[in-house]
Amino acid sequence: MTTRRAILEMLAVAVPFYTALRTRALAAPGRDALDDWARNLVALNHDLSTHKIGLTVWQDRVAALNTSVPVNDVVRYLDIDRLTAGFIYPDKLAQTADPQFPAAVDLGNGPQHWFIRVFGMKRGGAVIPHAHNDMVSAHLVVSGRFHARTFNRERDQADAIAIRPSMDRTLRRGEIITMSDDRDNLHWLVAEEDRSMTFDVGVVDIDPARRYAIAANKYHMIYVDPTVPAESDGLIHAPVITFEQSAAKFAA
């Protein structure tokens, strides 16, 4: 006959065992789903690099993909809290850390022309205003919030870029902006809270044959001042400035 003590002893063993099994059962699909998300992101970047899709298609698809998974899951999956624990924010420029996808994600798609990166800022910190040559990027807010401004690049001049404002609003956790040569090429983010962070995806060297009137630096960036008054047609002729000039004006 099974005694009450024997039943309690069996429960003492069975309950933790069942809980562990159930926890693993629930956790496994979540991890698998995030591995699939990472693989889909790699595939999307590869499709752009091999010209299977265009720039704005990448923008639309990466925005849909990176907002299809909960931000908390992205943070845990990429171990963002650990990666950014050492950020000390000595100034108002962004600090960066590069997460890595796990080994389970197959990265064997040939030369890698893309990257993933976390940008972190304290309140008032800035991703200073800049345009890009031959690059796309997506910026998902994973912590805090930002005053985000984007501009379409209408045409290059000798020492300025004619731009038109396309967005000016607060960007909150879980929201995303994207940029390419064809849409929202110039952006400017200012952190509105301490420990404001974005998870970024970028693809470079997409079309080496594309020509630009203004050369970018080795990071594909051109710093400009978008705060000059707009012309009567709404265009802003943003002068090209140096990194030092930009940091002094927008991240001092």
C-alpha positions as CSV (number, residue, x, y, z in Angstrom):
1,M,0.0,0.0,0.0
2,T,1.3,3.4,-0.9
3,T,1.7,5.6,2.1
4,R,1.1,9.3,2.3
5,R,4.9,9.8,2.9
6,A,5.7,7.8,-0.3
7,I,3.3,10.0,-2.3
8,L,4.9,13.1,-0.9
9,E,8.4,11.8,-1.7
10,M,7.3,11.0,-5.3
11,L,5.8,14.4,-5.7
12,A,9.0,16.0,-4.4
13,V,10.9,14.4,-7.3
14,A,8.2,14.5,-10.0
15,V,7.2,18.2,-9.7
16,P,10.7,19.7,-10.3
17,F,11.3,17.2,-13.1
18,Y,8.0,18.0,-14.7
19,T,8.6,21.7,-14.3
20,A,12.0,21.4,-15.9
21,L,10.6,19.4,-18.8
22,R,7.8,22.0,-19.3
23,T,10.2,24.9,-19.1
24,R,12.5,23.3,-21.8
25,A,9.4,22.5,-23.9
26,L,8.3,26.1,-23.7
27,A,11.7,27.6,-24.2
28,A,12.7,25.5,-27.2
29,P,10.2,26.9,-29.6
30,G,11.1,30.5,-28.6
31,R,14.7,29.8,-29.2
32,D,14.0,28.1,-32.5
33,A,11.8,31.1,-33.6
34,L,14.7,33.5,-32.8
35,D,17.1,31.3,-34.7
36,D,14.7,31.5,-37.6
37,W,14.5,35.2,-37.3
38,A,18.3,35.5,-37.4
39,R,18.5,33.2,-40.4
40,N,15.8,35.2,-42.2
41,L,17.8,38.4,-41.4
42,V,21.0,36.9,-42.8
43,A,19.1,35.7,-45.9
44,L,17.5,39.1,-46.4
45,N,20.9,40.8,-46.3
46,H,22.3,38.2,-48.7
47,D,19.4,38.8,-51.1
48,L,20.2,42.5,-51.2
49,S,24.0,42.0,-51.6
50,T,23.3,39.6,-54.6
51,H,20.7,42.0,-56.1
52,K,17.8,39.7,-55.8
53,I,15.9,42.5,-54.1
54,G,16.1,46.3,-54.3
55,L,16.9,48.8,-51.6
56,T,13.4,49.9,-50.6
57,V,12.3,46.3,-50.6
58,W,15.0,45.5,-48.1
59,Q,13.9,48.5,-46.0
60,D,10.3,47.3,-45.9
61,R,11.2,43.7,-45.3
62,V,13.7,44.3,-42.6
63,A,11.3,46.6,-40.8
64,A,8.6,44.0,-40.8
65,L,11.1,41.2,-39.8
66,N,12.7,43.1,-36.9
67,T,9.4,44.2,-35.5
68,S,7.9,40.7,-35.7
69,V,9.8,39.5,-32.6
70,P,9.3,40.9,-29.1
71,V,12.1,43.4,-28.1
72,N,12.7,41.6,-24.8
73,D,13.4,38.4,-26.8
74,V,15.8,40.2,-29.1
75,V,17.7,41.6,-26.1
76,R,18.0,38.2,-24.4
77,Y,18.9,36.4,-27.6
78,L,21.7,38.8,-28.5
79,D,22.8,39.2,-24.8
80,I,22.5,42.9,-25.2
81,D,22.4,43.7,-21.5
82,R,25.8,41.9,-20.9
83,L,27.3,43.5,-24.0
84,T,26.4,47.0,-22.9
85,A,27.0,46.6,-19.2
86,G,30.3,48.4,-19.5
87,F,29.0,51.4,-21.3
88,I,30.0,54.5,-19.3
89,Y,28.8,57.3,-21.7
90,P,31.8,59.7,-21.3
91,D,30.3,62.1,-23.8
92,K,27.2,62.5,-25.9
93,L,28.4,60.4,-28.8
94,A,27.1,56.8,-29.1
95,Q,28.9,53.8,-27.7
96,T,28.8,50.6,-29.7
97,A,29.0,46.9,-29.2
98,D,28.7,44.1,-31.8
99,P,26.6,41.1,-30.9
100,Q,27.0,37.7,-32.5
101,F,24.5,35.3,-33.8
102,P,24.8,31.8,-32.3
103,A,26.5,29.0,-34.1
104,A,23.1,27.5,-34.9
105,V,22.6,30.3,-37.4
106,D,24.2,29.3,-40.7
107,L,26.3,32.3,-42.0
108,G,27.7,30.4,-45.0
109,N,26.5,32.8,-47.7
110,G,29.9,33.8,-49.0
111,P,31.5,37.2,-48.3
112,Q,29.7,39.1,-45.5
113,H,28.9,42.7,-46.5
114,W,26.6,43.2,-43.5
115,F,26.9,43.8,-39.8
116,I,24.8,44.0,-36.6
117,R,25.6,46.5,-33.9
118,V,24.1,48.1,-30.8
119,F,24.3,51.8,-30.3
120,G,23.9,53.2,-26.8
121,M,23.6,56.8,-25.5
122,K,22.8,58.7,-22.4
123,R,20.0,61.3,-22.3
124,G,20.9,64.1,-24.8
125,G,23.4,61.8,-26.6
126,A,23.2,61.7,-30.4
127,V,23.7,59.8,-33.5
128,I,24.9,62.9,-35.3
129,P,23.2,63.8,-38.6
130,H,24.7,62.0,-41.5
131,A,24.0,60.5,-45.0
132,H,25.4,57.3,-46.4
133,N,26.9,56.2,-49.7
134,D,26.2,52.6,-50.9
135,M,24.8,51.4,-47.6
136,V,21.4,50.5,-46.1
137,S,20.6,50.3,-42.4
138,A,17.8,49.7,-40.0
139,H,17.6,51.0,-36.4
140,L,15.3,49.2,-33.9
141,V,14.9,50.9,-30.5
142,V,15.5,48.3,-27.8
143,S,15.8,50.6,-24.8
144,G,14.7,54.2,-24.0
145,R,13.4,56.5,-26.7
146,F,14.7,59.0,-29.3
147,H,13.8,62.1,-31.1
148,A,14.3,60.8,-34.7
149,R,14.6,62.9,-37.8
150,T,15.0,61.5,-41.3
151,F,15.5,63.2,-44.7
152,N,15.4,62.2,-48.3
153,R,18.5,62.9,-50.3
154,E,17.4,64.8,-53.3
155,R,20.7,65.7,-55.0
156,D,24.3,66.4,-54.2
157,Q,26.0,69.7,-54.8
158,A,29.6,70.7,-54.7
159,D,29.8,71.1,-50.9
160,A,26.2,70.4,-49.7
161,I,23.4,67.8,-50.0
162,A,19.9,69.0,-50.9
163,I,17.6,67.1,-48.5
164,R,13.9,67.1,-47.8
165,P,12.5,66.3,-44.3
166,S,10.6,63.0,-44.3
167,M,10.1,62.3,-40.6
168,D,10.3,64.2,-37.3
169,R,8.9,62.4,-34.2
170,T,9.6,60.4,-31.1
171,L,10.8,56.8,-31.7
172,R,9.9,54.5,-28.9
173,R,10.9,51.0,-27.8
174,G,10.0,48.5,-30.4
175,E,9.8,51.0,-33.3
176,I,12.2,51.1,-36.2
177,I,13.5,53.4,-38.9
178,T,15.4,52.4,-42.0
179,M,17.5,54.2,-44.7
180,S,19.0,53.6,-48.1
181,D,20.2,55.6,-51.1
182,D,16.6,55.6,-52.4
183,R,14.7,56.5,-49.2
184,D,15.4,58.4,-46.0
185,N,19.1,58.5,-46.7
186,L,20.0,60.9,-44.0
187,H,19.1,60.5,-40.3
188,W,19.7,62.1,-36.9
189,L,18.8,60.6,-33.5
190,V,18.8,62.3,-30.1
191,A,18.3,60.2,-27.0
192,E,15.5,61.4,-24.7
193,E,16.3,59.0,-21.9
194,D,19.4,57.5,-20.3
195,R,20.4,54.2,-21.7
196,S,18.7,54.7,-25.0
197,M,19.8,52.0,-27.4
198,T,19.2,50.8,-30.9
199,F,19.9,47.4,-32.5
200,D,21.2,48.2,-36.0
201,V,21.6,46.1,-39.1
202,G,23.6,47.4,-42.0
203,V,24.6,46.2,-45.5
204,V,27.4,47.9,-47.4
205,D,29.1,47.7,-50.8
206,I,25.8,46.9,-52.5
207,D,26.5,48.6,-55.8
208,P,30.1,49.7,-56.3
209,A,29.3,51.0,-59.7
210,R,27.0,53.7,-58.3
211,R,28.5,57.1,-58.5
212,Y,28.2,60.0,-56.0
213,A,29.1,63.6,-56.3
214,I,30.2,63.7,-52.6
215,A,32.6,61.0,-51.3
216,A,31.9,59.3,-48.0
217,N,34.4,58.3,-45.4
218,K,35.5,54.7,-44.9
219,Y,32.4,54.1,-42.9
220,H,30.2,55.2,-45.8
221,M,29.2,58.3,-43.9
222,I,28.9,62.0,-44.8
223,Y,28.3,64.5,-42.0
224,V,26.1,67.4,-42.8
225,D,24.3,70.2,-41.0
226,P,20.5,69.9,-41.6
227,T,19.6,72.8,-39.4
228,V,20.1,75.5,-42.0
229,P,16.9,77.2,-43.1
230,A,14.9,75.5,-45.8
231,E,14.4,77.2,-49.2
232,S,11.0,78.2,-50.5
233,D,10.6,74.8,-52.2
234,G,11.1,73.0,-48.9
235,L,14.6,71.8,-49.7
236,I,17.4,72.2,-47.1
237,H,20.8,72.7,-48.7
238,A,22.7,71.0,-45.8
239,P,26.4,71.8,-46.0
240,V,28.9,69.0,-45.7
241,I,31.0,69.3,-42.4
242,T,33.7,67.4,-40.7
243,F,33.1,64.8,-37.9
244,E,34.7,67.2,-35.4
245,Q,32.4,70.1,-36.5
246,S,29.4,67.8,-36.3
247,A,30.3,66.4,-32.8
248,A,30.9,70.0,-31.5
249,K,27.5,71.2,-32.8
250,F,25.3,68.1,-32.2
251,A,26.9,66.1,-29.4
252,A,28.6,68.7,-27.2
